[in-house]
Amino acid sequence: MDTKELLKKVRKIEIKTRRLSDHIFGGEYHSTFKGRGMTFSEVRQYQFGDDVRNIDWNVTARYNEPFVKVFEEERELTMMLVADVSGSEFFGTDQQLKSEVVTEIAATLAFSALQNNDKIGLILFSDGIELYIPPKKGKSHVLRIIRELLEFKPKSKKTDVAQALKFLSGVMKKKAIVFVLSDFIADDYQDTMKIAAKRHDITGIRIYDQREEEIPSLGIVQMEDEETGELLLVNTTSRKVRNSYAKYYRDRVAYYKDSFTRSGAGVIDVRTDESYVKKLLGYFKRRG
């Protein structure tokens, strides 16, 4: 992708996702993810109904009338976007690839955080850490994150969710809002998930294509494993083959949901041909 084409794509995603975050997600994001606590803002004269515990006795004594302390929510938070860039993300049979949906959702969340003056960071992972961008504020930083999501070429096509969660726990010592975006066709990450979720507010966003859920009966077909590159001849007319694949897929999805919910984390499922706007908004409203 040349620079001109890349900038055009970044701009297109910025226009679409910024509009969504401005009009839909800004307030929902703010109310869903609260700040770390309350900080002192100012003092003002006591009004009927104020909590007497907030009276500032020093100022009250000085002016000979009651004044109260006013507190504001300490808003500054850090959002970490943890995005899967393995081979299976480049699958899609309808309007969009899974990787394109990941980019749009990540951009929408990043602009929502930007509205609240929060820091945003990015981790791209396969079966290792492909890229880490430390959290920072600002529009130019968000646009850099979008560029990387659009253009990044991973070294590996495999997936290891546990590695991503371990790395997250290592680099983020303070509590962060974390969105893990993947198809979660992986296992062996439940224990790592429990550790990460004790410190961070984590939500898993599973992006999937409806054609992945089962193999249609098409005769003997050559198939390529997106993550290993292995070519296989598969007899798709075999009910045993189709059932075996469907069970494998269902087991991975069940493992993802179980791992996240047992850890106290949130889960969102987004199909590539569905509106991710409705899914995100519904999740924020349930949590808010």
PABA-69121 format. One line per 3 residues: number of its first residue (from 0); their letters; for each residue x, y, z of N, C-alpha, C, CB. Coordinates in steps of 0.05 Angstrom, whole numbers, always signed. Atoms other than C-alpha are relative to their C-alpha. Last residue first. Glycine has a CB too. Layout:
<rs>
NUM = a = X:Y:Z:X:Y:Z:X:Y:Z:X:Y:Z | ...
</rs>
This chain:
<rs>
287 = grr = +0:-27:-10:-464:+35:+650:-16:+4:+26:-10:+19:-20 | -21:-5:-21:-450:-38:+639:-3:+26:+14:+27:-3:-12 | +4:+21:-21:-514:-57:+602:+20:+5:+23:+5:-28:-12
284 = kfy = +25:-6:-15:-512:+9:+563:-4:-20:+23:-24:+1:-19 | -4:-23:-17:-439:-1:+543:-24:+6:+18:+8:+25:-17 | -19:+8:-22:-453:-71:+518:+4:+23:+19:+27:-10:-12
281 = gll = +15:+18:-19:-514:-50:+478:+17:-8:+24:-10:-25:-15 | +19:-17:-15:-474:+7:+447:-16:-16:+20:-19:+14:-19 | -16:-17:-19:-417:-39:+428:-19:+16:+17:+19:+18:-15
278 = kkv = -12:+18:-19:-464:-91:+395:+15:+16:+22:+19:-20:-13 | +21:+10:-19:-507:-39:+361:+12:-17:+22:-21:-16:-16 | +10:-24:-14:-446:-4:+330:-21:-9:+21:-13:+21:-19
275 = yse = -15:-1:-25:-415:-71:+310:-9:+23:+18:+30:+2:-5 | -8:-26:-9:-470:-77:+259:+15:-1:+27:-25:+19:+2 | +18:-14:-19:-470:-147:+231:+9:+28:+6:-3:-17:+26
272 = dtr = +22:-12:+15:-438:-177:+168:-21:+13:+18:-14:-22:-17 | -9:-19:+20:-371:-189:+201:-22:+13:-16:+19:-14:-19 | -3:+13:+26:-403:-221:+262:+7:+20:-21:-26:-17:-7
269 = vdi = +7:-16:+24:-390:-186:+328:+5:-17:-25:+17:+26:+0 | -3:+15:+25:-391:-223:+395:-9:+17:-23:-15:-27:+1 | +17:-10:+22:-379:-181:+458:+6:-18:-24:+6:+30:-6
266 = vga = -2:+13:+26:-352:-209:+524:-20:+13:-20:-5:-30:+1 | +23:-2:+18:-337:-175:+590:+5:-14:-26:-8:+30:-5 | -3:-18:+23:-286:-196:+642:-25:-1:-17:+24:-9:-17
263 = gsr = +14:-26:-6:-301:-224:+712:+3:+19:-23:+11:+12:+25 | -20:-19:-10:-248:-279:+704:-13:+27:+7:+22:+5:-20 | -10:+10:-26:-301:-333:+698:+19:+19:+13:+13:-27:-3
260 = tfs = +21:-4:-20:-334:-291:+643:+9:-10:+28:-26:-13:-8 | +4:-28:-6:-270:-286:+602:-20:+4:+22:-10:+15:-25 | -25:-12:-11:-247:-358:+605:-5:+29:+8:+22:-2:-21
257 = dky = -5:+10:-27:-318:-386:+596:+24:+14:+13:+4:-30:+0 | +20:-12:-17:-333:-343:+535:+4:-8:+30:-28:-9:-9 | -3:-29:-2:-267:-360:+502:-20:+12:+19:-4:+13:-28
254 = yav = -24:-5:-16:-272:-434:+518:+4:+30:+4:+25:-14:-13 | +9:+5:-27:-344:-437:+490:+24:+6:+20:-9:-29:+4 | +18:-22:-7:-320:-405:+425:-8:-3:+30:-25:+1:-18
251 = rdr = -17:-24:-3:-262:-454:+419:-16:+24:+9:+14:+7:-27 | -16:+3:-25:-308:-513:+434:+18:+24:+4:+18:-26:-2 | +18:-6:-23:-359:-490:+381:+16:-1:+27:-23:-20:+2
248 = yyk = +6:-28:+0:-304:-488:+328:-16:+8:+25:-15:+8:-26 | -25:-15:-6:-277:-557:+344:-6:+30:+3:+21:-6:-22 | -5:+4:-29:-349:-585:+346:+25:+15:+8:+3:-30:+7
245 = ays = +20:-16:-14:-364:-555:+277:+4:-2:+30:-29:-8:-7 | -9:-28:+2:-299:-584:+249:-19:+17:+17:+0:+9:-29 | -25:-3:-15:-316:-654:+275:+10:+29:+0:+22:-19:-11
242 = nrv = +6:-1:-28:-387:-649:+250:+24:+5:+18:-14:-26:+9 | +15:-25:-5:-365:-631:+180:-6:+3:+30:-25:+2:-17 | -19:-23:+3:-313:-686:+177:-13:+26:+8:+11:+1:-29
239 = krs = -19:+2:-23:-362:-738:+205:+20:+23:-1:+15:-27:-1 | +13:-11:-24:-416:-716:+156:+19:+1:+24:-25:-15:+6 | +0:+18:-24:-368:-730:+99:-13:+15:+24:+29:-9:+7
236 = ttn = +26:+15:+1:-388:-689:+37:-2:-18:+25:-2:-16:-26 | +21:-15:-14:-332:-639:+55:-28:-14:-1:-3:+28:-12 | +25:+10:+11:-278:-688:+36:-23:+12:+16:+0:-32:+2
233 = vll = +21:+6:-19:-218:-645:+53:-25:-10:-14:-6:+25:+18 | +24:+9:+16:-153:-642:+14:-21:-9:+20:+8:-22:-21 | +12:+26:-6:-104:-602:+57:-23:-6:-20:-11:-1:+29
230 = leg = +21:+6:+19:-55:-545:+44:-11:-28:+5:+10:+3:-29 | +1:+27:+9:-15:-521:+105:-24:-4:-19:-2:-20:+24 | -6:+0:+29:-4:-446:+110:-2:-28:-12:+27:+11:-4
227 = tee = -24:+17:+5:+0:-454:+186:+8:+1:-29:-6:-28:+9 | -21:-5:-20:-47:-397:+208:+25:-17:-5:-11:-6:+27 | -10:-27:+1:-94:-391:+148:+23:+5:+19:-23:+19:+7
224 = dem = +2:-10:-27:-100:-467:+141:+13:+28:+1:+15:-19:+21 | -25:-10:-12:-109:-476:+67:-5:+9:+28:+13:+23:-17 | +3:-22:-19:-165:-519:+38:+28:+7:+11:-19:-7:+23
221 = qvi = -27:-6:-11:-167:-563:-24:-4:+25:+18:+21:+6:-23 | -9:-27:+4:-239:-588:-33:+28:+4:+12:-19:+20:+13 | -28:+0:-10:-268:-657:-42:+12:+27:-8:+17:-24:-13
218 = gls = -17:+21:+12:-344:-648:-48:+28:+1:+11:+1:+4:-31 | -8:-9:+26:-379:-582:-31:+17:-21:-15:+16:+26:+1 | -6:+24:+16:-417:-598:+32:+5:+7:-29:-24:-20:+2
215 = pie = +22:+10:+18:-412:-534:+72:+8:-25:-15:-8:+23:-19 | -9:+4:+27:-361:-529:+130:-24:-9:-17:+23:-21:-1 | +3:+28:+10:-388:-499:+194:+10:-1:-29:-29:-10:+2
212 = eer = +13:+16:-20:-379:-437:+238:-4:-29:-8:-27:+11:+7 | -20:+15:-15:-327:-404:+194:-14:-21:+19:+17:+19:+17 | -8:+23:+15:-379:-383:+143:+21:-17:+14:+11:+8:-27
209 = qdy = +20:+22:-3:-412:-337:+195:+8:-26:-15:-28:+9:-11 | +15:+1:+25:-349:-295:+199:-19:-24:+2:+19:-3:-25 | +1:+25:+15:-321:-277:+267:-16:+2:-25:-11:-23:+18
206 = iri = +9:-7:+28:-299:-219:+310:+2:-26:-16:+18:+23:-12 | -5:+21:+19:-295:-235:+385:-12:+7:-27:-13:-27:+10 | +18:-5:+22:-289:-173:+428:+7:-21:-21:+3:+29:-12
203 = gti = -7:+14:+24:-261:-191:+496:-20:+6:-22:+2:-31:+5 | +22:+8:+17:-269:-138:+550:+11:-15:-24:-18:+24:-9 | -4:+12:+26:-219:-127:+606:-26:-8:-14:+18:-25:+2
200 = dhr = +28:+3:+8:-219:-79:+665:+0:-10:-29:-16:+28:+3 | +12:-17:+21:-148:-91:+690:-30:-6:-5:+15:-5:-26 | -11:-28:+0:-113:-115:+753:-16:+18:-19:+29:+0:-7
197 = kaa = -1:-10:-28:-149:-180:+770:+9:+29:+1:+19:-17:+18 | +26:-11:-7:-166:-190:+696:-2:+10:+29:-23:-20:-5 | +2:-27:+12:-93:-200:+678:-26:+14:+9:+0:-3:-31
194 = ikm = -21:-18:-11:-84:-258:+727:-4:+28:-10:+28:-11:-6 | +8:-6:-28:-150:-292:+708:+19:+20:+13:+0:-27:+16 | +23:-18:+0:-133:-286:+634:-8:+8:+28:-24:-12:-16
191 = tdq = -12:-26:+5:-65:-319:+643:-22:+22:+1:+15:+1:-27 | -15:-7:-25:-101:-379:+675:+12:+28:-3:+22:-20:+6 | +19:-6:-22:-153:-382:+618:+15:+9:+25:-16:-25:+6
188 = ydd = -5:-27:-10:-102:-376:+561:-17:+7:+24:-5:+20:-22 | -22:-2:-20:-92:-448:+538:+6:+29:+9:+25:-12:-11 | +7:+11:-27:-137:-444:+476:+25:+5:+18:-7:-30:-1
185 = aif = -24:+6:-16:-141:-410:+408:-9:-13:+26:+17:+26:+5 | -3:+28:+8:-192:-392:+354:+27:-9:+12:+0:-4:-32 | -3:+19:-23:-205:-329:+394:+0:-29:-8:-21:+6:+21
182 = dsl = +21:+20:+5:-230:-289:+333:+1:-22:+22:+3:-13:-28 | -10:+24:+12:-192:-230:+362:-23:-18:-9:+19:-15:+19 | +15:+5:+25:-199:-161:+392:+12:-23:-15:+0:+26:-17
179 = vfv = -14:+20:+16:-178:-155:+465:-16:-7:-24:+7:-25:+18 | +17:+14:+19:-204:-89:+495:+18:-19:-16:-14:+20:-19 | -12:+17:+21:-169:-66:+558:-21:-13:-18:+18:-22:+13
176 = iak = +23:+11:+14:-188:-9:+605:+12:-15:-24:-21:+22:-9 | +7:-11:+26:-125:+0:+647:-26:-12:-9:+23:-5:-20 | +25:+9:+12:-105:-9:+720:-5:+14:-27:-23:+4:+19
173 = kkm = +25:-13:-11:-33:+8:+735:-24:-10:-16:+2:+31:-1 | +1:+5:-29:+26:-39:+722:-24:+12:+13:+26:+11:+12 | +20:-18:-12:+16:-43:+647:-3:-6:+29:-27:-3:-14
170 = vgs = -5:-29:+6:+79:-70:+614:-19:+19:+13:-1:+4:-30 | -28:-9:-5:+83:-140:+645:+4:+30:-5:+18:-15:-19 | -4:-1:-29:+8:-153:+651:+28:+10:+7:-4:-28:+12
167 = lfk = +17:-21:-11:-1:-135:+577:+5:+3:+30:-30:-5:-5 | -14:-25:+7:+57:-180:+557:-15:+24:+12:+3:+3:-30 | -24:-2:-17:+25:-238:+594:+15:+26:-5:+19:-24:-6
164 = laq = +9:-7:-27:-42:-224:+561:+23:+2:+20:-20:-20:+10 | +9:-28:+1:-11:-223:+491:-8:+9:+28:-24:+3:-19 | -23:-17:+3:+27:-287:+504:-7:+29:+1:+15:-7:-26
161 = avd = -14:+0:-26:-36:-322:+529:+24:+19:+0:+8:-28:+9 | +13:-20:-16:-74:-303:+465:+14:+3:+27:-30:-7:+5 | -4:+8:-28:-25:-343:+423:-11:+22:+17:+30:-6:+6
158 = tkk = +13:-16:-22:-43:-342:+349:+8:-11:+27:-30:-1:-3 | +12:+16:-21:-4:-364:+286:-11:+18:+22:+20:-20:+12 | +29:+2:+5:+8:-324:+222:-15:-15:+22:-5:-15:-26
155 = skp = +11:+26:-4:+77:-299:+243:-30:+0:-7:+5:-11:+28 | -21:+19:+6:+119:-239:+222:-11:-29:+0:+24:+2:+20 | -11:+16:-22:+59:-193:+220:+21:-20:-10:-23:-16:+13
152 = kfe = -4:+27:+11:+51:-141:+165:+12:-17:+21:+18:+1:-26 | -20:+17:-13:+22:-76:+194:+1:-28:-13:-5:-2:+30 | -23:+6:+17:-14:-30:+145:+18:-22:+11:+16:+24:-3
149 = lle = +5:+3:+29:-85:-19:+169:+24:-13:-15:-6:+27:-12 | +21:+21:+3:-76:-31:+244:-5:-6:-30:-26:+9:+14 | -12:+26:-6:-11:+9:+242:-19:-23:-4:+12:-1:+29
146 = rii = -18:+7:+22:-44:+67:+207:+13:-27:+4:+22:+22:-2 | +16:+9:+23:-101:+66:+257:+18:-8:-23:-20:+23:-9 | +11:+27:-7:-52:+69:+316:-17:-11:-24:-17:+2:+25
143 = rlv = -22:+18:+3:-16:+128:+282:-9:-29:+6:+24:+8:+19 | -3:+4:+29:-82:+164:+274:+23:-19:-5:+4:+26:-14 | +22:+18:+9:-95:+155:+349:+3:-7:-29:-28:+13:+6
140 = hsk = -7:+26:-11:-26:+186:+365:-22:-21:-9:+2:+1:+31 | -22:+10:+17:-40:+245:+319:+8:-28:+9:+24:+18:-1 | +11:+10:+26:-107:+255:+355:+22:-12:-18:-13:+23:-14
137 = gkk = -1:-17:+24:-76:+261:+424:-9:-13:-25:+28:+9:-4 | +24:-14:+7:-58:+222:+487:+4:+13:-28:-6:+22:+21 | -3:-29:+2:-6:+168:+497:-27:+13:-6:+22:+8:-21
134 = ppi = +23:-19:-1:-4:+95:+515:+9:+29:+0:-16:-6:+25 | +7:-8:-27:+58:+55:+493:-23:+21:+0:+24:+12:+14 | -1:-29:+0:+57:+26:+422:-9:+9:+28:-19:+13:-23
131 = yle = +10:-12:-24:+75:-48:+423:+3:+31:-3:+14:-10:+26 | -4:-28:-2:+83:-89:+359:-12:+10:+27:-12:+16:-24 | -9:-11:+26:+88:-162:+338:+6:+30:+2:-22:-4:-21
128 = igd = +8:-28:+2:+83:-194:+407:+13:+12:-25:+10:+16:+26 | -19:-16:-15:+85:-269:+398:-9:+29:-1:+29:-3:-10 | -8:+18:-22:+38:-323:+372:+23:+13:+17:+9:-27:-11
125 = sfl = +5:+25:+15:+4:-266:+334:+5:-22:+21:+19:-3:-27 | -11:+26:-7:-1:-200:+372:-7:-22:-21:-9:-9:+27 | +7:+19:+22:-11:-126:+361:+14:-26:+6:+9:+12:-28
122 = ilg = -17:+24:+2:-10:-85:+426:-11:-16:-23:-1:-17:+27 | +7:+22:+18:-36:-13:+424:+20:-23:+3:+0:+10:-29 | -23:+15:+8:-40:+45:+473:-9:-24:-17:+16:-11:+24
119 = ikd = +6:+24:+15:-90:+100:+486:+26:-13:-9:-18:+7:-25 | -23:+11:+16:-87:+154:+539:-9:-25:-14:+25:-5:+19 | -13:+24:-11:-152:+187:+561:+24:-8:-18:-19:-24:+3
116 = nnq = -28:-8:-6:-174:+258:+544:+15:-23:+14:+0:+24:+18 | -2:-2:-29:-247:+237:+547:+28:+7:+10:-10:-26:+13 | +20:-20:-9:-258:+251:+473:+2:+5:+30:-28:-10:-7
113 = las = -12:-27:+6:-194:+212:+459:-18:+22:+9:+6:+3:-30 | -19:-5:-22:-224:+150:+494:+13:+28:-4:+22:-21:+0 | +16:-4:-24:-283:+152:+446:+18:+7:+24:-17:-26:+6
110 = fal = +11:-27:+1:-234:+163:+388:-19:+6:+24:-16:+4:-26 | -22:-19:-5:-196:+100:+409:-10:+29:-1:+22:-3:-22 | -7:-1:-29:-259:+59:+416:+21:+20:+6:+9:-28:+9
107 = taa = +23:-11:-14:-282:+77:+345:+5:+3:+30:-25:-17:-5 | -1:-29:+5:-212:+64:+317:-23:+14:+15:-2:+6:-30 | -22:-12:-15:-209:-5:+350:+1:+31:-3:+27:-12:-9
104 = iet = +8:+1:-28:-278:-23:+323:+22:+14:+17:-5:-29:+10 | +22:-19:-4:-259:-1:+253:-8:+2:+29:-24:-7:-18 | -11:-27:+2:-191:-37:+254:-22:+21:+5:+11:+4:-29
101 = vve = -17:-5:-24:-221:-102:+281:+10:+29:-1:+24:-20:+0 | +19:-5:-21:-275:-99:+226:+15:+7:+26:-19:-24:+5 | +11:-27:+6:-221:-93:+173:-20:+8:+22:-14:+0:-27
98 = skl = -21:-20:-8:-182:-152:+204:-11:+29:-5:+25:-4:-17 | +0:-4:-29:-245:-195:+201:+19:+22:+9:+7:-27:+14 | -18:+19:-13:-249:-183:+126:-2:+5:+30:+30:+3:-9
95 = qqd = -25:-8:-12:-309:-144:+102:+16:-24:+11:-5:+20:+22 | -10:-26:+9:-370:-148:+57:+28:+6:+10:-19:+22:+9 | +21:-19:+7:-384:-223:+61:+13:+27:-8:-19:+4:+25
92 = tgf = +16:+9:+23:-335:-280:+58:-21:+19:-8:-12:-27:+5 | +25:-14:+2:-279:-257:+104:-15:-9:-25:+4:+30:+1 | +22:+16:+11:-213:-285:+128:-25:+17:-1:-4:-26:+15
89 = fes = +2:-9:+28:-151:-242:+140:-20:-18:-15:+27:-1:-14 | +14:-26:+0:-159:-249:+216:-4:+10:-29:+15:+21:+16 | +29:+5:+2:-142:-324:+209:-16:+26:+0:-9:-16:+24
86 = gsv = +10:+6:+27:-70:-306:+192:-30:-2:-2:+12:-25:-9 | -7:+26:+11:-53:-273:+259:-14:-6:-27:-6:-23:+20 | -7:-5:+28:-60:-198:+272:+9:-27:-13:+22:+21:-3
83 = dav = -11:+25:+13:-98:-204:+338:+6:+6:-29:-20:-23:+3 | +12:+10:+25:-109:-136:+370:+15:-23:-12:-2:+23:-20 | -17:+24:+5:-98:-113:+442:-12:-15:-24:+1:-19:+26
80 = lmm = +12:+16:+21:-124:-42:+449:+19:-23:-6:-6:+17:-26 | -18:+17:+16:-103:-12:+515:-17:-16:-20:+17:-19:+19 | +13:+22:+15:-143:+46:+545:+22:-15:-16:-22:+11:-19
77 = tle = -16:+10:+22:-112:+89:+600:-16:-23:-13:+28:-10:+10 | -2:+29:+1:-155:+132:+645:+19:-8:-22:-27:-14:-3 | -21:+11:+18:-157:+204:+666:+4:-30:+2:+26:+14:+5
74 = ree = +8:+14:+24:-224:+221:+696:+22:-16:-15:-12:+19:-19 | -26:+0:+13:-213:+240:+768:-2:-18:-25:+23:-10:+20 | -10:+26:+6:-286:+253:+786:+27:+2:-14:-20:-16:-18
71 = efv = +6:+9:+27:-295:+322:+814:+12:-28:-4:+13:+19:-21 | -18:+20:+11:-301:+344:+886:-8:-6:-29:+1:-25:+17 | +12:+12:+23:-330:+408:+915:+21:-19:-13:-9:+22:-21
68 = kvf = -19:+9:+20:-310:+427:+986:-16:-13:-23:+22:-19:+11 | -4:+29:+4:-364:+463:+1026:+21:-5:-22:-26:-14:-8 | -9:+6:+27:-368:+533:+1055:+5:-30:-2:+26:+16:-7
65 = pen = -8:+27:+9:-408:+554:+1117:+8:-2:-30:-22:-20:+6 | +24:+13:+12:-407:+627:+1140:+9:-27:-13:-15:+18:-21 | +22:+0:-20:-358:+664:+1185:-26:-9:-12:-3:+28:+12
62 = yra = +21:-17:+10:-312:+679:+1127:-25:+1:+17:-7:-9:-28 | -12:-26:+11:-247:+653:+1158:-23:+19:-8:+18:-6:-23 | -8:-16:-23:-282:+600:+1202:+10:+28:-10:+23:-14:+16
59 = tvn = +24:-8:-15:-319:+571:+1142:+7:+19:+23:-15:-25:+10 | +12:-22:+16:-254:+571:+1101:-25:+10:+14:-8:-10:-29 | -19:-23:+0:-219:+530:+1155:-12:+24:-15:+26:-9:-14
56 = wdi = +2:-15:-25:-280:+486:+1168:+19:+23:+1:+6:-19:+24 | -28:-7:-4:-288:+462:+1096:+1:+19:+24:+13:+14:-26 | -5:-28:-9:-356:+429:+1100:+30:+4:+4:-16:+6:+26
53 = nrv = -17:-14:+19:-358:+364:+1059:+6:+29:+8:-12:-1:-27 | -27:+11:-2:-384:+322:+1117:+20:+13:-19:-1:-30:-6 | -15:-15:-21:-444:+368:+1120:+28:-10:+3:-15:-1:+27
50 = ddg = -9:+18:-21:-469:+338:+1054:+18:+15:+20:+16:-24:-13 | -28:+8:+3:-503:+393:+1015:+7:-19:+23:+19:+24:+0 | -2:+27:+12:-580:+393:+1018:+29:-10:-3:-14:+0:-26
47 = fqy = +18:+20:-14:-588:+468:+1029:+2:-27:-15:-29:+11:+0 | +28:-2:+9:-528:+504:+998:-16:-22:+14:-2:-3:-31 | +18:+22:-6:-460:+517:+1030:-28:+6:-10:-1:-5:+31
44 = qrv = +17:-4:-24:-418:+570:+996:-19:-24:+3:-17:+26:-3 | +22:-19:+5:-366:+544:+948:-17:+2:+24:-17:-9:-25 | +19:-3:-22:-298:+509:+951:-22:+20:-9:+14:+10:+27
41 = esf = +3:-28:-9:-260:+482:+892:-16:+0:+26:-13:+18:-22 | +2:-20:+22:-238:+419:+854:+0:+29:+10:-25:-6:-17 | +10:-26:-9:-215:+365:+902:+0:+20:-23:+16:+10:+24
38 = tmg = -21:-19:-8:-205:+297:+868:-13:+27:+7:+20:+4:-23 | +9:-28:+0:-253:+238:+865:+24:+18:+9:-24:+4:+19 | +11:-10:-26:-235:+168:+844:-8:+29:-2:+21:-5:+22
35 = rgk = -12:+14:-23:-199:+127:+791:-12:+9:+26:+29:+5:+0 | -27:-7:-8:-245:+148:+734:+9:-14:+25:+3:+30:+3 | -4:-22:-19:-307:+112:+711:+29:+5:+6:-15:-7:+27
32 = fts = -27:+3:-12:-313:+69:+650:+6:+24:+17:+21:-4:-22 | -7:+28:-4:-386:+60:+631:+26:-4:+15:+1:-15:-26 | +16:+11:-22:-409:+132:+640:+7:-29:+7:-29:+3:-6
29 = hye = -6:-15:-24:-353:+161:+597:-15:-12:+24:-8:+30:-3 | -27:+7:-9:-359:+107:+544:+7:+13:+27:+21:+8:-21 | +3:+28:-10:-434:+118:+539:+27:-10:+11:-10:-19:-23
26 = ggf = +14:+0:-26:-425:+193:+533:-1:-27:+12:-27:+12:-2 | -13:-18:-19:-374:+188:+477:-11:-1:+28:-1:+28:-10 | -14:+14:-21:-403:+126:+443:+12:+19:+21:+21:-16:-12
23 = ihd = +12:+23:-14:-459:+153:+400:+15:-9:+25:-2:-24:-19 | +29:-1:-3:-449:+220:+368:-12:-22:+17:-13:+0:-27 | +10:-26:-9:-375:+233:+376:-29:-1:+7:+5:+21:-22
20 = slr = -9:-5:-28:-352:+160:+375:-11:+26:+10:+30:-1:+2 | +13:+19:-18:-394:+144:+313:+7:+7:+29:+8:-29:-7 | +28:-8:-1:-372:+207:+276:-15:-18:+20:-13:-2:-28
17 = rtk = +1:-23:-18:-300:+191:+294:-29:+10:+3:+17:+23:-12 | -1:+8:-28:-308:+121:+266:-2:+24:+19:+25:-16:+6 | +22:+18:-8:-332:+141:+197:+0:-5:+30:+3:-27:-15
14 = iei = +25:-13:+4:-287:+202:+186:-23:-17:+10:-5:+7:-30 | +3:-21:-20:-226:+169:+216:-27:+13:-2:+23:+21:-4 | +7:+12:-25:-236:+106:+175:-4:+21:+22:+22:-20:+9
11 = krv = +26:+12:+3:-238:+145:+110:-9:-12:+27:+0:-21:-22 | +19:-22:+0:-178:+188:+131:-29:-11:-1:+5:+19:-23 | +1:-10:-28:-137:+126:+148:-21:+22:+2:+28:+12:+8
8 = kkl = +14:+20:-16:-156:+95:+80:-2:+10:+29:+15:-27:-1 | +28:-1:+9:-136:+159:+42:-17:-19:+17:-2:-8:-30 | +12:-24:-12:-71:+163:+82:-30:+3:-7:+15:+25:-10
5 = lek = +2:+4:-28:-55:+91:+62:-13:+24:+14:+28:-5:+13 | +22:+18:-4:-70:+103:-11:-5:-5:+30:+4:-27:-15 | +24:-14:+7:-24:+163:-13:-25:-17:+6:+1:+9:-29
2 = tdm = +6:-20:-20:+31:+127:+25:-26:+14:-5:+22:+21:+3 | -17:-24:+0:+32:+66:-20:-11:+21:+20:+1:+13:-29 | +17:-24:+0:+0:+0:+0:+18:+25:+0:-19:+0:+25
</rs>
